[in-house]
Structures are given as structure tokens and as C-alpha cells.
Amino acid sequence: MSYGKKIEWTEALSMGIGAIDDQHRTLIDLCNLLIEVVDNGDQEGVSESVLMVGEEYARGHLHFEEEMLRRAGFPEEESHAAGHRRFEVKFEEFAARYEVEPEGFDMKEVADFVLDWLYGHILKEDRKYADWFAERGGDVDLPDIGESLLGSDFGAVGDKQQ
């Protein structure tokens, strides 16, 4: 039985901020890899790689987004950041549980959580700041995070799955 079809980028997911959209596309790649793991089982430690890469990627993206909102003076920056903390704590919990018992770990729980986050947080919470920026002419001061986050590619992890 299949967990679900792969997620495709749509304009509904776009925030109209190129760097953020690129990072969200990378999150979609992670979601699609999670779907593959759930559908096909863990092969050659893909689950562990997904958890490690996902935790690192999420932390970088969330920091980037928070810094962008802080610089702009977004009025809901603190509550937005609090939502990010909940995501980080949950992902750290997943990684810790996997480390203790990888054989019994259910990656479907991770996939469910990340998919809920993708649609719930991006389409609702991130949309608030996207609209806020658009109302102000779309001028966004982006933090300099280097190439590591924007260049994230789950291909190497996904190659293990095949």
C-alpha cells in the first residue's frame, strides 16, 4: 500500500521571496524522500540520513527565516519563531527516538509531521509574512547564510534508497 503520491511545487506554496521558495522546494524534496522511505522501507540507513539532513536543514531554514523577519520588523516574529521551536523540538525527539530504537521506529510518523508542517505552517503562518512583505512593496532584507543551505540536495540520500 502506498503512503501517498509525491508532492509537487505549486504557486500556492510560493511566498514570492526567491530564497524562501528555494528552501521550501528543498523541504518538498525531503517530504518526497520521506514518502519513499515509508512506501519502500528503510534501505541502507536512509531513515537515519533523512533525520540527520532534515534536522540540519530545518534548523538552517528556520534561522534564516527568523533573521529575515527580525530584520524586517515583522510584528508576529516572536510567535512565528515559537512555532519554529516546536518544529525543532519535535524533530530532535524523532532523531533521539530513532537512535535508541531504529528497528522499531516509524518513519510514517515523521512523514505525517513534516507534511502537516509543510501545509499547515507554510500555507498559513508563512503566508502571513509573505502578505505582510507584499503589502510593503516586497522589499526583503535577506540574511547571508552561504551556499550550504540553499544548495541542499537530497539526491545523495535518495540515491541510497534505489
Kinemage of the C-alpha trace (Angstrom):
@kinemage 1
@onewidth
@group {chain A} dominant
@subgroup {mainchain}
@vectorlist {calphas} color= white
{ca met a 1} P 0.000 0.000 0.000
{ca ser a 2} L 1.344 3.383 -0.952
{ca tyr a 3} L 1.677 6.194 1.586
{ca gly a 4} L 0.955 8.842 -0.967
{ca lys a 5} L 1.902 10.471 -4.179
{ca lys a 6} L 4.833 12.793 -4.335
{ca ile a 7} L 4.373 16.470 -3.639
{ca glu a 8} L 4.804 18.881 -6.489
{ca trp a 9} L 5.654 22.549 -6.148
{ca thr a 10} L 2.706 24.805 -6.882
{ca glu a 11} L 2.338 28.555 -6.861
{ca ala a 12} L 0.111 28.180 -3.786
{ca leu a 13} L 3.290 27.273 -1.878
{ca ser a 14} L 5.185 30.314 -3.170
{ca met a 15} L 5.887 33.139 -0.749
{ca gly a 16} L 7.115 35.393 -3.545
{ca ile a 17} L 10.579 35.525 -1.931
{ca gly a 18} L 13.031 33.596 -4.087
{ca ala a 19} L 15.349 32.350 -1.341
{ca ile a 20} L 12.450 31.197 0.832
{ca asp a 21} L 10.748 29.500 -2.104
{ca asp a 22} L 14.001 27.691 -2.932
{ca gln a 23} L 14.277 26.497 0.668
{ca his a 24} L 10.657 25.368 0.692
{ca arg a 25} L 11.286 23.425 -2.531
{ca thr a 26} L 14.102 21.650 -0.719
{ca leu a 27} L 11.681 20.827 2.105
{ca ile a 28} L 9.379 19.311 -0.517
{ca asp a 29} L 12.310 17.168 -1.685
{ca leu a 30} L 12.700 15.956 1.907
{ca cys a 31} L 8.972 15.211 2.114
{ca asn a 32} L 9.157 13.209 -1.096
{ca leu a 33} L 12.111 11.242 0.239
{ca leu a 34} L 10.152 10.535 3.422
{ca ile a 35} L 7.265 9.271 1.296
{ca glu a 36} L 9.694 6.929 -0.497
{ca val a 37} L 11.041 5.612 2.812
{ca val a 38} L 7.520 4.984 4.104
{ca asp a 39} L 6.450 3.292 0.863
{ca asn a 40} L 9.616 1.252 0.278
{ca gly a 41} L 11.085 0.719 3.744
{ca asp a 42} L 14.436 1.795 5.076
{ca gln a 43} L 17.288 0.654 2.883
{ca glu a 44} L 20.947 1.196 3.756
{ca gly a 45} L 20.239 3.632 6.575
{ca val a 46} L 18.200 6.115 4.552
{ca ser a 47} L 15.948 6.860 7.546
{ca glu a 48} L 18.900 7.940 9.661
{ca ser a 49} L 20.227 10.116 6.842
{ca val a 50} L 16.813 11.705 6.312
{ca leu a 51} L 16.530 12.519 10.008
{ca met a 52} L 20.039 14.000 10.199
{ca val a 53} L 19.758 16.006 6.989
{ca gly a 54} L 16.220 17.099 7.800
{ca glu a 55} L 17.157 18.282 11.277
{ca glu a 56} L 20.142 20.260 9.960
{ca tyr a 57} L 18.216 21.682 7.018
{ca ala a 58} L 15.226 22.697 9.128
{ca arg a 59} L 17.426 24.429 11.685
{ca gly a 60} L 19.180 26.421 8.949
{ca his a 61} L 15.984 27.346 7.132
{ca leu a 62} L 14.149 28.331 10.302
{ca his a 63} L 17.062 30.504 11.468
{ca phe a 64} L 17.225 32.151 8.044
{ca glu a 65} L 13.519 32.888 8.060
{ca glu a 66} L 13.579 34.237 11.624
{ca glu a 67} L 16.505 36.524 10.863
{ca met a 68} L 14.725 37.830 7.785
{ca leu a 69} L 11.590 38.552 9.841
{ca arg a 70} L 13.594 40.157 12.651
{ca arg a 71} L 15.400 42.477 10.239
{ca ala a 72} L 12.109 43.499 8.670
{ca gly a 73} L 10.365 44.158 11.980
{ca phe a 74} L 7.601 41.674 11.229
{ca pro a 75} L 5.099 42.195 14.058
{ca glu a 76} L 4.445 38.459 14.569
{ca glu a 77} L 8.113 37.430 14.509
{ca glu a 78} L 8.145 36.109 18.082
{ca ser a 79} L 5.086 33.888 17.685
{ca his a 80} L 6.402 32.709 14.316
{ca ala a 81} L 9.719 31.777 15.936
{ca ala a 82} L 7.868 29.939 18.727
{ca gly a 83} L 6.271 27.740 16.064
{ca his a 84} L 9.732 27.018 14.721
{ca arg a 85} L 10.935 25.957 18.171
{ca arg a 86} L 8.102 23.420 18.345
{ca phe a 87} L 9.209 22.009 14.984
{ca glu a 88} L 12.840 21.763 16.097
{ca val a 89} L 11.949 20.072 19.381
{ca lys a 90} L 9.786 17.501 17.599
{ca phe a 91} L 12.475 16.752 15.013
{ca glu a 92} L 15.113 16.372 17.745
{ca glu a 93} L 12.734 13.980 19.510
{ca phe a 94} L 12.397 11.911 16.335
{ca ala a 95} L 16.178 11.710 15.937
{ca ala a 96} L 16.666 10.710 19.605
{ca arg a 97} L 13.985 8.013 19.399
{ca tyr a 98} L 15.473 6.662 16.179
{ca glu a 99} L 18.921 6.489 17.768
{ca val a 100} L 17.574 4.407 20.664
{ca glu a 101} L 15.489 2.005 18.591
{ca pro a 102} L 15.978 2.268 14.821
{ca glu a 103} L 14.305 -1.064 14.086
{ca gly a 104} L 11.019 -0.102 15.721
{ca phe a 105} L 10.977 3.500 14.583
{ca asp a 106} L 8.014 4.514 12.437
{ca met a 107} L 9.070 6.911 9.679
{ca lys a 108} L 5.405 7.393 8.813
{ca glu a 109} L 5.117 9.455 11.993
{ca val a 110} L 7.906 11.721 10.729
{ca ala a 111} L 6.329 11.942 7.273
{ca asp a 112} L 2.942 12.824 8.787
{ca phe a 113} L 4.530 15.516 10.948
{ca val a 114} L 6.579 17.069 8.124
{ca leu a 115} L 3.657 17.003 5.689
{ca asp a 116} L 1.387 18.634 8.271
{ca trp a 117} L 4.083 21.243 8.840
{ca leu a 118} L 4.545 21.845 5.137
{ca tyr a 119} L 0.892 22.513 4.540
{ca gly a 120} L -0.070 23.959 7.921
{ca his a 121} L 2.885 26.209 8.603
{ca ile a 122} L 3.795 27.304 5.091
{ca leu a 123} L 0.280 27.843 3.809
{ca lys a 124} L -0.912 29.611 6.966
{ca glu a 125} L 1.922 31.021 9.059
{ca asp a 126} L 4.442 31.787 6.322
{ca arg a 127} L 1.660 33.227 4.181
{ca lys a 128} L 1.168 35.898 6.892
{ca tyr a 129} L 4.675 37.276 6.453
{ca ala a 130} L 4.550 36.882 2.666
{ca asp a 131} L 1.406 39.015 2.563
{ca trp a 132} L 2.955 41.482 5.027
{ca phe a 133} L 6.024 41.906 2.798
{ca ala a 134} L 3.858 42.214 -0.324
{ca glu a 135} L 1.794 44.980 1.319
{ca arg a 136} L 5.050 46.873 1.869
{ca gly a 137} L 6.258 46.546 -1.691
{ca gly a 138} L 8.055 43.232 -1.344
{ca asp a 139} L 11.379 44.672 -0.146
{ca val a 140} L 13.095 41.871 1.782
{ca asp a 141} L 16.490 42.078 3.521
{ca leu a 142} L 17.809 38.523 3.260
{ca pro a 143} L 20.402 37.203 5.702
{ca asp a 144} L 23.663 35.872 4.283
{ca ile a 145} L 23.735 32.179 5.055
{ca gly a 146} L 26.208 30.999 2.479
{ca glu a 147} L 25.642 28.293 -0.072
{ca ser a 148} L 25.225 25.303 2.248
{ca leu a 149} L 21.515 25.736 2.941
{ca leu a 150} L 20.382 26.991 -0.439
{ca gly a 151} L 22.444 24.310 -2.122
{ca ser a 152} L 20.937 21.477 -0.054
{ca asp a 153} L 20.268 18.468 -2.210
{ca phe a 154} L 18.714 15.253 -1.012
{ca gly a 155} L 19.792 13.407 -4.154
{ca ala a 156} L 22.731 11.711 -2.461
{ca val a 157} L 20.492 10.472 0.337
{ca gly a 158} L 17.788 9.428 -2.109
{ca asp a 159} L 20.293 7.510 -4.227
{ca lys a 160} L 20.770 5.103 -1.304
{ca gln a 161} L 17.054 4.310 -1.451
{ca gln a 162} L 17.169 2.929 -5.002
